[in-house]
């Protein structure tokens, strides 16, 4: 397991790191602020982030949204000296919430929840970003997905938002929700399809439209010629 500790207090990071080493959980990295945490998650794949809520400049709650946006699979355990943030933390998708000072046993139980937690298909949520706002979308709210460089664009009834993953990664998550990849750049929700027009019918419509226009022009020209002859 690869773990990232995000806390602006050196003593708090050191204490938690000792606990995790005692539990022999794997590789441990540290970040002292939001920028360091974001760069770490962009550069590496973490299974778990211990995230302190009360940090300067950017709070852990705000950072939690950004980290889940960058990697929807990463598990987050919030840690704080205050209990009042618990509801917001679980709204972000936290696996556990530790109130300081916590014990080794509490850390162990929280990590066990990460190991056993399995996201059910019906509970899947996609955290996308629209401007400065984050949207927590259910699969059925998404009409289609379009690849856009290193991320994807999601179309919903509310408009467009972005998700920082490749379209192939999102395809794996959405296939169980009636999404079909019809093109290298597009995933569509087949429940949102109202009408299908084949290429053949489209070409036929274009041909008949051109034929009707051509026939009308020819008829008009014949009429003009006839009127001229009468004169």
SULZISUL-V270789 format. One record per pair of residues at least 6 apart in sequence whose C-alpha atoms are under 6 Angstrom apart, sorted by the first residue. I is the first residue (numbers start at 1). J is the second residue. Records with the same first field share a line. If there is no record, write none. Layout:
BEGIN
I=J / J
END
This chain:
BEGIN
1=26
2=26 / 27 / 46 / 47
3=28 / 46 / 48 / 49
4=28 / 29 / 30 / 49
5=30 / 49 / 50
6=30 / 31 / 32 / 51
7=32 / 52
8=32 / 33
31=37
47=74
48=74 / 75 / 76
49=76
50=77 / 78
51=78 / 79
52=60 / 78 / 79 / 80
53=59 / 60 / 61 / 80
69=127
70=164
76=94 / 95
77=94 / 95 / 96 / 97
78=97
79=97 / 98 / 99
80=99 / 100
81=99 / 100
96=110
125=137 / 138
126=136 / 137
127=135 / 136
128=134 / 135 / 161 / 162 / 163
129=135 / 161 / 162
130=161
141=156
142=155 / 156
143=155 / 156 / 189
144=155 / 187 / 188 / 189
145=153 / 154 / 186 / 187
146=152 / 153 / 185 / 186
147=167 / 185
151=163 / 164 / 165 / 166
152=162 / 163
153=161 / 162
154=160 / 161 / 162
178=189 / 190
179=188 / 189
180=187 / 188
181=187
END
